Amino acid sequence: MSLTLRSGVFKTCGLLAAVLVASVTAGCAPAAPPASSGSPGAESIKIGVALPEGSQMYWASYKNGAEAKAKELGVEITVTDAKNDANTMNEQISTMIVSGVAGISIASVDPDANLQSAQAATEAGIPLITGNRLLSGTYGGVGGANPQVHVGFNDVIMGEQQGQLLIQACEGKDPCLVVLQEATLGSSPQIQRTEGLTKAIEGQSNIQIIDKQTNNFDPAKAVEVTQTILQAHDKIDVMVTQDDYTAVAAQNVLSEQKRDGILVIGLGGSVNGIEAVQKGLLYGTVFHSASEDAAKAVETLVQIIRGQGDQVTVATGGERPTVVVETSIVTKENASQFEGTW
């Protein structure tokens, strides 16, 4: 597919000195995208990767994966941390644009509030994709309007996979009383993982979600939320959190308070999450790799910049064109097959 070239980059068109014309309109054509392949002497490409919360373990691993892939591909990279503030992210992307990046990957703080960044990139003639987290609105596809494509895991599917684990955990329990600790409210992972989980357990009359609270993807907050939930509910069968670090934090509280009969389901396939599943501390999790997630986003963005859009494998069956990073259900039976990356 063709690539929309950056605006404002022109070839200087000269006049033939020997020919005088009364009225001349000099035509100017856009410059071709860099043909860099990462080889020595190739024109340098600079990209920007905007992340929502660099202090969280997942995003620290994501940053490392993005930087490693950029080095492998021979491109310069700037990675920013919005500290979970949508306005800060918009400002950081504006700075990237002014600095002359050739392309941007964004993992939004807020899918609506950060949509303006896609428009700003469009106005500057810079391709923009989303990595891991979505933007609201319509995706234009490779070479189309920004955001062009999404790269990452399907959060709805991961929520459904958690739902499958929940159905297994609730087998033979009627009612099966469940509490859900959600991620950052309003973020695309929270919205879509909850959507997938809800979809998966439709028709399971024995499963009752009796409480929902947010832990903001923060293990310390998960400790507080778990303590509050345990005070409010004498009977709980399963606790579900939307990432592994909060799941392990919740499990620690359950152990301290001798509530070992409550099964815990995480999501993420982190190092400590996989280990906890192997030891039987977590009932299960959903595996995904932060570094693989980041590497695929950087690779896709560079392919688009270099005019290699035909090499991008895009799934178009869903709501948006997506370069899919696969996920897997992990239980004690198969946990030894997985190695956490964050």
VENWOMO-V7168 format. One record per residue. N is the residue number from 1. RES is the residue in three letters. OMEGA is omega in whole degrees, -180 to 180 (NA if undefined). Layout:
n: {N:N}
res: {RES:RES}
omega: {OMEGA:OMEGA}
//
This chain:
n: {1:2:3:4:5:6:7:8:9:10:11:12:13:14:15:16:17:18:19:20:21:22:23:24:25:26:27:28:29:30:31:32:33:34:35:36:37:38:39:40:41:42:43:44:45:46:47:48:49:50:51:52:53:54:55:56:57:58:59:60:61:62:63:64:65:66:67:68:69:70:71:72:73:74:75:76:77:78:79:80:81:82:83:84:85:86:87:88:89:90:91:92:93:94:95:96:97:98:99:100:101:102:103:104:105:106:107:108:109:110:111:112:113:114:115:116:117:118:119:120:121:122:123:124:125:126:127:128:129:130:131:132:133:134:135:136:137:138:139:140:141:142:143:144:145:146:147:148:149:150:151:152:153:154:155:156:157:158:159:160:161:162:163:164:165:166:167:168:169:170:171:172:173:174:175:176:177:178:179:180:181:182:183:184:185:186:187:188:189:190:191:192:193:194:195:196:197:198:199:200:201:202:203:204:205:206:207:208:209:210:211:212:213:214:215:216:217:218:219:220:221:222:223:224:225:226:227:228:229:230:231:232:233:234:235:236:237:238:239:240:241:242:243:244:245:246:247:248:249:250:251:252:253:254:255:256:257:258:259:260:261:262:263:264:265:266:267:268:269:270:271:272:273:274:275:276:277:278:279:280:281:282:283:284:285:286:287:288:289:290:291:292:293:294:295:296:297:298:299:300:301:302:303:304:305:306:307:308:309:310:311:312:313:314:315:316:317:318:319:320:321:322:323:324:325:326:327:328:329:330:331:332:333:334:335:336:337:338:339:340:341:342}
res: {MET:SER:LEU:THR:LEU:ARG:SER:GLY:VAL:PHE:LYS:THR:CYS:GLY:LEU:LEU:ALA:ALA:VAL:LEU:VAL:ALA:SER:VAL:THR:ALA:GLY:CYS:ALA:PRO:ALA:ALA:PRO:PRO:ALA:SER:SER:GLY:SER:PRO:GLY:ALA:GLU:SER:ILE:LYS:ILE:GLY:VAL:ALA:LEU:PRO:GLU:GLY:SER:GLN:MET:TYR:TRP:ALA:SER:TYR:LYS:ASN:GLY:ALA:GLU:ALA:LYS:ALA:LYS:GLU:LEU:GLY:VAL:GLU:ILE:THR:VAL:THR:ASP:ALA:LYS:ASN:ASP:ALA:ASN:THR:MET:ASN:GLU:GLN:ILE:SER:THR:MET:ILE:VAL:SER:GLY:VAL:ALA:GLY:ILE:SER:ILE:ALA:SER:VAL:ASP:PRO:ASP:ALA:ASN:LEU:GLN:SER:ALA:GLN:ALA:ALA:THR:GLU:ALA:GLY:ILE:PRO:LEU:ILE:THR:GLY:ASN:ARG:LEU:LEU:SER:GLY:THR:TYR:GLY:GLY:VAL:GLY:GLY:ALA:ASN:PRO:GLN:VAL:HIS:VAL:GLY:PHE:ASN:ASP:VAL:ILE:MET:GLY:GLU:GLN:GLN:GLY:GLN:LEU:LEU:ILE:GLN:ALA:CYS:GLU:GLY:LYS:ASP:PRO:CYS:LEU:VAL:VAL:LEU:GLN:GLU:ALA:THR:LEU:GLY:SER:SER:PRO:GLN:ILE:GLN:ARG:THR:GLU:GLY:LEU:THR:LYS:ALA:ILE:GLU:GLY:GLN:SER:ASN:ILE:GLN:ILE:ILE:ASP:LYS:GLN:THR:ASN:ASN:PHE:ASP:PRO:ALA:LYS:ALA:VAL:GLU:VAL:THR:GLN:THR:ILE:LEU:GLN:ALA:HIS:ASP:LYS:ILE:ASP:VAL:MET:VAL:THR:GLN:ASP:ASP:TYR:THR:ALA:VAL:ALA:ALA:GLN:ASN:VAL:LEU:SER:GLU:GLN:LYS:ARG:ASP:GLY:ILE:LEU:VAL:ILE:GLY:LEU:GLY:GLY:SER:VAL:ASN:GLY:ILE:GLU:ALA:VAL:GLN:LYS:GLY:LEU:LEU:TYR:GLY:THR:VAL:PHE:HIS:SER:ALA:SER:GLU:ASP:ALA:ALA:LYS:ALA:VAL:GLU:THR:LEU:VAL:GLN:ILE:ILE:ARG:GLY:GLN:GLY:ASP:GLN:VAL:THR:VAL:ALA:THR:GLY:GLY:GLU:ARG:PRO:THR:VAL:VAL:VAL:GLU:THR:SER:ILE:VAL:THR:LYS:GLU:ASN:ALA:SER:GLN:PHE:GLU:GLY:THR:TRP}
omega: {-178:-179:173:-174:179:178:174:179:-171:169:176:-176:-176:175:175:-173:-175:-175:177:-180:-176:-179:-177:171:-177:179:-179:-178:178:179:178:178:-180:-180:-175:175:-178:-179:180:179:179:-179:-175:174:178:180:177:176:-177:-178:-174:-171:-172:-178:179:-174:-178:-175:174:177:178:179:179:179:179:-179:179:-180:178:178:179:-177:178:178:174:-178:171:179:-179:180:-177:-179:176:179:-175:180:177:179:179:179:180:179:175:178:176:-178:180:-178:175:176:180:179:-175:169:-176:169:-165:166:-180:-174:178:-175:-178:180:-179:178:177:179:179:178:178:-179:179:-180:-176:178:180:175:172:178:179:179:-171:163:176:180:-174:176:-173:-176:-178:-179:-179:-177:176:-9:-175:-180:172:177:177:179:175:-176:177:179:178:175:177:178:172:178:177:176:-180:178:179:-178:-177:-178:179:179:-179:5:172:-173:-171:170:-177:172:-176:178:-178:-176:180:177:-178:176:-180:-177:-171:177:176:178:-179:178:-180:179:-175:-174:175:180:176:-172:-179:-176:180:175:-172:180:173:174:-180:173:172:-178:-173:-179:178:177:179:176:180:-178:-180:179:179:-180:-179:176:-176:-173:178:-175:175:178:-176:173:-179:172:-172:164:-172:-176:176:177:179:177:178:180:177:178:179:179:179:-177:176:177:-173:180:-180:178:-178:178:179:178:176:-178:178:179:-178:177:178:180:180:177:179:-179:-180:179:172:178:-180:177:176:-173:164:-175:179:-178:177:177:-178:-178:-180:178:180:179:-179:-179:-179:176:179:-179:-177:179:-178:-178:179:178:-179:179:-174:172:-175:-175:-177:-177:-176:175:-171:168:-167:170:-170:177:-178:173:-180:173:-179:-177:-177:-175:-179:-179:-174:176:-179:-178:-180:NA}
//
